Amino acid sequence: MELKQRSRETVKVLASFDLSSLKIYFFSWRNRTYKVESMNMFHISRDGDRRYYHFAVSSGPNSYELVFDPSRLRWQLGEPTQTGA
């Protein structure tokens, strides 16, 4: 397995929200669309008054961290993740 570095690049995400849940369907990064097959983990981080919502998702053999900033309504690719060999 290889560890890839990513620096909080903005991504486009297709997701649906309701009062108690979130479903992420696809995200686009570097002109490529990834189907989200599973959402594996979730946590919230804070920076001062700002909250960030972190989602660990899988697409094929690869895992990604998607980070949502509700104050800016922006999604970003998060921390480094492992990719299948």
N, C-alpha and C positions, 0 to 999 in steps of 0.2 A: 504494500500500500504506500501511497505517496501523500505527503502533506502539502497542500497548496495554500499559498498566502493570498488573501483578498483584502482589499482596503475599502470597506464600506461603500461599494459602488451602488448607485441607485439602480433599482430593478422595477419592472412593471409586474404587478401581481393581479390575477383574477381570483377574487375571493368573495364569499358571501358571509354576511354578518347577521345575527339576530340578537335578541336580548341576552342569550346565555351561551352562544357558541360562535365559532368561526370555522369555515371550511375553505381551505386554499386549494384551488384547482390547478392553476398553471402559474409560472412566472417566466418572464423574458429577461435574458441577460446576454449582452454582447451579440445581439441580433439572432439569438436562438431561443426557442420556446421549450420549456421543460414541464412535463406533466407531473404533478405532485401525486405520488402514489400512496404516501402515508405521512401523517404528522406524528412525529415520535415523542417530542418533548416540548414544553412551553415554560417560560419563566419571564418575570418582569424585572427590569433593572431601572435604576434612577440616576439622574444627573441633576442635582439641585431639585427644582420643582418639576422637571421633565421626566416622564416615564417612557420607557422603551419596552416593547413587547417582542420577545424572541421566540421564534418557532424553528425547531429542528425538523426538517422535512427530507423525504427520500424521493429520488427520481431515478428509476433503474437501480444500478448498483451504487450510485453516488448519493451522498448526504450533503445538505446545505443548511445554513442558518439564515433565515429571513427575519429581518428586524423591522418592526413597524413603529413609526414615530407619529402618534395621533395628533400632536400639536401642529405638525406640518403636513399631515396626511401623506407621508412618504415612506416607501419601503426601500430597504437597503439589504445587500448581501452582507452577512455578518462575519464572524470569526472564521479562521481556517477550519476546514473539514477534511475528512479522509475520503479518498476515492478508491473504488475497486481496482484491483490490479489487472 
